Amino acid sequence: MQAGPSDANHTDEQTEPPLSPVSLDLPRVDLAEHGIITRSRRLEEQAAWIAKVAASGVPVLIRGQSGTGKELFARLVHTVSGRKDGPFLAINCGALPAEIIESELFGHRRGAFTGAIFDKPGLFREAHEGTLFLDEIGEMPPSAQAKLLRVVETGEFRPVGGTRYERADVRIVAATNADLDKGVRDGKFRKDLYFRLRGLEIFLPPLRDRLSDIAPLAHYFLERLNRSYGRKQKLGFDTVQWLMGQQWPGNIRELRLAMERASALAPSEADLQPEHFIGLSGATESSSLPEELEEIERARVLNALEASDWNTSGAARLLGMSRTTLTGRIKKLGIEKPRTR
């Protein structure tokens, strides 16, 4: 199955894997129906991989930097599977100390430790016939890793302080922004658990490598802000072009916060301008030059098409090229007009 690289926040960043062969006939997923706003062919392909294995119980490992939408894709795994009517529960493995996370995952018996005054069911029992999302799996302590491995392999777990094993039918989706390969090499993450979790490995690229997503995301955030605060602000073509020139090391989360800050600074009926976007983060490393140039071109063509209501002649005028040239670029970049709802 497809494998993805580790988090680009690390200096030993790996190269994103190539697109899958079209001969695999991957199913198409309408990501908008699942609350995922994107024009990225890469994300559409990742969603197709998820749909391909949805009927199975294979674990899914999602890699990506902070703010790239890992929990949204974890929920996608759940909603396109046969478990969609069951529970979806989530836990951040890096937010809890070792002595607490085992109780949260596997439950505990009364008297198991100081303060355990009653039996507590863990997330595995509560997620029976559903999906359990283990965020920041790379931060899980070694003792919990060993117990998690048993659950993945056998479906069995033992509550803290318990004497008998219990069973749970749970689909596991894990996510990380850490380099698990390095964690395995350094002895911080179990190799056997790593290979069991990556039944299907999904990679979510940083926002700077999916520039075609910036325009729809920015418009979405602004529309939501307008509804919440009774404003009538707009994003013009030039400002969107400027936004696509930023690096966004904080990814979608940074873009959302930037839109909130710019909206708060601008008049209630203004067209947002670059000067309203104060405090953006600096530049970071990017992908290979050919991929970056193609993504930049794709994003700008999409922005022009959307700004002209998908009128090719109008978009060509905005981009300063002939209609014939633009038509050729649209075909080469694989751009399709969204289906009307």
Buried (B, 14 or more C-beta within 10 A) or exposed (E): EBEBBBBBBBEEBBEBEEEBEEEEEBEEBEBEEBEBBBBBBBBBBBBBBBBBBBEEBBBBBBBBBBBBBBBBBBBBBBBBBEBBEBBBBBBBBBEBEEEEBBBBBBBBBEEBEEEBEEBBEBBBBBBBEBBBBBBBBBBBBEEBBEBBBBBBEEBBBBBBBBEEEBEBEBBBBBBBBBBBBBBBEEEBBBEEBBEBBBBBBBBBBBBBBBBBBBBBBBBEBBEBBBEEEEBEBBBEBEBBBEBBEBBBBBBBBBBBBBBBBBBEEBEEEBEBBBEBBEEBEEEBEBBEEEBBEBBBBBBBBBBBBBBBEBBBEBBBBBBEBEBEEBEEBBEEBEBEEEEEE
